[in-house]
Amino acid sequence: MFESTIAGSLPKPAWLAETGKLWPRWLPEGADLAQAKLDATLLWIKQQEDAGLDLIGDGEQSRQHFVHGFLEQVEGIDFDHKVEIGIRRDRYKAMVPQVVSALRLKGRVHAAEARLLRAHSQRKIKFTLPGPMTIVDTVADKFYGDRVALAMAFAELLNAEALALRADGVDVVQFDEPAFNVYMEDAAAWGVRALERAAQGLDQPDPLTGRRCQTAVHICYGYGIQANNDWKKTLGGQWRQYEQIFPALAASRIDQVSLECIHSQVPPELMALLRGKDVMVGVIDVASDQIETAEEVADTVGRALQFVPPERLICCTNCGLAPMSRQVAQAKLRALGAGAALARQRYA
């Protein structure tokens, strides 16, 4: 009961990249950078295991940003001529690459990280990819001219990489879709359809290995950066965005849904809309450096149990921990592991 896992990203060590930033600059170069990325991944594998987490990830140590890390291996993306656009309905500005021609994968995207993760842990492993709608909202389209067409094009590429990750030994492939909480009508109209295309076939056995993997989607209110924190203050006493998209996800083929919970204004009863799905409940706040206690984590689990069957509840972070300090993130991982263990004692 109550497996524990992270939503995705973890802070990059100071010897790898700038700290405290969502789009950090790499510090090593060339072959040194490639090795440093893998070294950082090994560090966080050990930290997650020491914290007692059941399902671990690579911490996205090889990606400068959770979206652009995938796009770097896509033909048709121009990184040399970035333009500034508004992200998530102009919540904040960012310099992004342009889509300038038909999209195609250059080859494998995350083989090195996934295989390293599988080789160095006996635990279940999860790998995260950006969702199609969120990618569309994080690039400047100069070619397709249609958001749905662009999303479906990205979904096909994501699916190819996801199927390869299944063969690498990944147990859960998670797609990150924070844009679902901003474009709720579009998410229900075509975002979930694009998501299902990205996840197509993952529940079937791999032709060579026979492995299957579960699928997940992470939908949150964003990293703990100032722009997101300021936006949350405008959402009122109840954040009901999930109410518009959970029914479509409940009817989908996606296995797991990750959501924001602790210290949020999300009405807990909205979790009941995900009947039939595993629910990754955010029990660790990513917008505060205050370290949760095991008791606080277990209390959050207890509240969620009013609406989620115990066999379907997974303990998770609200979002990625990338912009945090390494020391705070490590402490929060320990709180996550200890809190999940306490919840098992309380509610088993």
HUJOBEL-V192577 format. One record per pair of residues at least 4 apart in sequence whose C-alpha atoms are under 8 Angstrom apart, sorted by the first residue. I is the first residue (numbers start at 1). GAP is how many residues later the second one is. Records with the same first field share a line. If there is no record, write none. Layout:
# HUJOBEL-V192577
I: GAP / GAP
This chain:
# HUJOBEL-V192577
1: 309 / 310 / 312 / 313 / 343 / 347
2: 308 / 309 / 310 / 311 / 312 / 313 / 338 / 339 / 341 / 342
3: 50 / 51 / 52 / 310 / 311 / 312 / 337
4: 49 / 50 / 51 / 310 / 311 / 312 / 332 / 333 / 336
5: 48 / 49 / 50 / 51 / 309 / 310 / 311 / 312
6: 49 / 50 / 51 / 310 / 311 / 313 / 314
7: 211 / 251 / 309 / 310 / 311 / 312 / 313
8: 49 / 50 / 51 / 52 / 119 / 120 / 311 / 312 / 313
9: 49 / 50 / 51 / 52 / 57 / 311 / 312 / 313
10: 34 / 49 / 50 / 51 / 310 / 311 / 312 / 313 / 314 / 316 / 319
11: 8 / 9 / 48 / 50 / 310 / 311 / 312 / 313 / 314 / 315 / 318
12: 4 / 5 / 6 / 7 / 28 / 49 / 310 / 314
13: 4 / 6 / 27 / 313
14: 4 / 5
15: 12 / 13
16: 10 / 11 / 12 / 17 / 20 / 21 / 24
17: 7 / 8 / 9 / 10 / 11
18: 6 / 7 / 8 / 9
19: 5 / 304 / 305 / 306
20: 4 / 302 / 303 / 304 / 305
21: 301 / 302
22: 43 / 300 / 301
23: 41 / 42
24: 40
25: 39
26: 7 / 38
27: 6
28: 4 / 5 / 8
29: 4 / 5
30: 4
31: 4
32: 4
33: 4
34: 4 / 28
35: 4
36: 4
37: 4 / 24 / 25
38: 4 / 23 / 24 / 75 / 78
39: 4
40: 4 / 21
41: 4 / 17 / 18 / 19 / 20 / 21 / 72 / 76
42: 4 / 74 / 75 / 78
43: 4
44: 4 / 14 / 15
45: 4 / 11 / 12 / 13 / 72 / 75 / 76
46: 4
47: 4 / 283
48: 4 / 5 / 8 / 285
49: 4 / 5 / 7
50: 284
51: 282 / 283 / 284 / 285 / 286 / 287
52: 282 / 285 / 286
53: 280 / 283 / 284
54: 69 / 70
55: 68 / 69 / 70 / 71
56: 67 / 68 / 69 / 70
57: 60 / 68 / 69 / 70 / 71
58: 55 / 56 / 59 / 69
60: 6 / 68
62: 7 / 51
63: 5 / 6 / 7
64: 4 / 5
65: 4
66: 4 / 63 / 64
67: 4 / 62 / 63 / 67 / 68 / 71
68: 4
69: 4
70: 4 / 39 / 59 / 60
71: 6
72: 5
73: 32 / 33 / 34 / 35 / 36
74: 29 / 30 / 31 / 32
75: 26 / 27 / 28 / 29 / 30 / 31
76: 23 / 24 / 25 / 26 / 27 / 28
77: 20 / 21 / 22 / 23 / 24 / 26
78: 4 / 19 / 20 / 21 / 22
79: 17 / 18 / 19
80: 17
81: 16 / 17
82: 13 / 14 / 15 / 16
83: 12 / 13 / 14 / 15 / 57
84: 9 / 10 / 11 / 12
85: 5 / 8 / 9 / 10 / 11 / 55
86: 4 / 5 / 6 / 7 / 8
87: 4 / 5 / 6 / 7 / 50 / 51
88: 4 / 49 / 91 / 94
89: 93
91: 136 / 137 / 140
92: 135
96: 42 / 43 / 44
97: 42 / 43
98: 41 / 42 / 43 / 44
99: 4 / 40 / 41 / 42 / 43 / 44 / 45
100: 41 / 42 / 43
101: 41 / 42 / 43
102: 41 / 42
103: 50 / 51
104: 53
105: 52
108: 53 / 56
109: 52
110: 4 / 51 / 55
111: 4 / 54 / 57
112: 4
113: 4
114: 4 / 13 / 51 / 54 / 55 / 56
115: 4 / 53 / 54
116: 4
117: 4 / 8
118: 4 / 7 / 50 / 51 / 52
124: 46 / 47
125: 45 / 46 / 47
126: 44 / 45 / 46 / 47 / 48
127: 38 / 43 / 45 / 46 / 47
128: 45 / 46 / 47 / 48
129: 29 / 44 / 45 / 46 / 47
130: 4 / 5 / 45 / 46 / 47
131: 4 / 24 / 44 / 45 / 46 / 64 / 67
132: 4 / 19 / 20 / 22 / 23 / 26 / 45 / 59 / 62 / 63 / 66
133: 4 / 18 / 44 / 46 / 47 / 54 / 58 / 61 / 62
134: 4 / 42 / 43 / 44 / 45 / 46
135: 4 / 16 / 19
136: 4 / 5 / 11 / 14 / 15
137: 42
141: 4
144: 5 / 6
145: 5
146: 4
147: 4
148: 4 / 42
149: 4
150: 4
151: 4 / 43
152: 4 / 42 / 45
153: 4
154: 4
155: 4 / 39 / 40 / 42 / 43
156: 4 / 41 / 42
157: 4 / 41
158: 4 / 40 / 41
159: 4 / 38 / 39 / 40 / 41
160: 4
161: 4
162: 4 / 11 / 36 / 37 / 40
163: 4 / 38 / 39 / 43
164: 4
165: 4 / 5 / 8
166: 4 / 5 / 7 / 36 / 40 / 45 / 46 / 47
167: 39 / 41 / 42 / 44
169: 42
170: 43
171: 41 / 42 / 43
172: 41 / 42 / 43 / 44
173: 40 / 41 / 42 / 43
174: 41 / 42 / 43 / 44
175: 20 / 40 / 41 / 42 / 43
176: 41 / 42 / 43
177: 40 / 41 / 42 / 43
178: 4 / 40 / 41 / 42 / 43 / 44
179: 4 / 40
180: 4 / 6 / 7 / 11 / 39 / 65
181: 38 / 39 / 40 / 60 / 61
182: 59
183: 4
184: 4 / 57 / 60 / 61
185: 4 / 59 / 60
186: 4 / 5
187: 4 / 5 / 58
188: 4 / 56 / 57 / 60
189: 4
190: 4
191: 4
192: 4 / 56 / 57 / 60
193: 4
194: 4
195: 4
196: 4 / 56 / 57 / 58
199: 16 / 55
202: 10 / 11 / 12 / 13
203: 9 / 10 / 11 / 12
204: 7 / 8 / 9
205: 4 / 5 / 6 / 7
206: 4 / 5 / 6
214: 40 / 41 / 42
215: 39 / 40 / 41
216: 38 / 39 / 40 / 41 / 42
217: 37 / 39 / 40 / 41
218: 39 / 40 / 41
219: 38 / 39 / 40 / 41
220: 38 / 39 / 40 / 98 / 99
221: 7 / 11 / 39 / 98
222: 6 / 97
223: 5 / 63 / 64 / 96 / 97 / 98 / 99 / 100
224: 4 / 5 / 62 / 63 / 64 / 99
225: 4 / 62 / 98
226: 4
227: 4
228: 4
229: 4 / 58
230: 4
231: 4
232: 4
235: 4
237: 28
238: 27 / 28 / 29
239: 25 / 26 / 27 / 28
240: 4 / 26 / 27 / 30
241: 4
242: 4 / 28
243: 4 / 27 / 30
245: 4
246: 4 / 27 / 28
247: 4 / 26 / 27
248: 4
249: 4 / 5 / 25
250: 23 / 24 / 25 / 26 / 27
254: 23
255: 22 / 23
256: 21 / 22 / 23 / 24
257: 17 / 20 / 21 / 22 / 23
258: 21 / 22 / 23 / 24 / 58
259: 20 / 21 / 22 / 23 / 59
260: 4 / 6 / 21 / 22 / 23 / 57 / 58 / 59
261: 4 / 5 / 7 / 20 / 21 / 22 / 39 / 57
262: 20 / 21 / 22 / 23 / 38 / 56
263: 22
266: 4
268: 35 / 36 / 39
269: 4 / 37 / 38
270: 4
271: 4 / 8 / 33 / 36 / 37
272: 35 / 36
274: 4 / 5
275: 33
277: 35
278: 34 / 35 / 36
279: 29 / 33 / 34 / 35
280: 33 / 34 / 35 / 36
281: 20 / 23 / 32 / 33 / 34 / 35 / 36 / 37
282: 33 / 34 / 35 / 36 / 37
283: 14 / 17 / 18 / 32 / 33 / 34 / 35 / 53
284: 8 / 13 / 32 / 33 / 34 / 48 / 52
285: 7 / 32 / 33 / 34
286: 31 / 32 / 33 / 34 / 35 / 38
289: 35 / 39
291: 37 / 40 / 41 / 44
292: 4 / 5 / 40 / 43
293: 4 / 42 / 46
294: 4 / 41 / 42 / 44 / 45 / 46 / 48
295: 4 / 44 / 47
296: 4 / 43
297: 4 / 38 / 39 / 42 / 43 / 46
298: 4 / 41 / 42 / 44 / 45
299: 4 / 44
300: 4
301: 4 / 14 / 42
302: 4 / 41 / 45
303: 4
304: 4
305: 4 / 5 / 8
308: 4 / 5
309: 4
315: 21 / 25
316: 20
317: 19
321: 8
324: 4 / 5
325: 4
326: 4
327: 4
328: 4
329: 4
330: 4
331: 4
332: 4
333: 4
334: 4
335: 4
336: 4
337: 4
338: 4
339: 4
340: 4
341: 4
342: 4
343: 4 / 5
344: 4
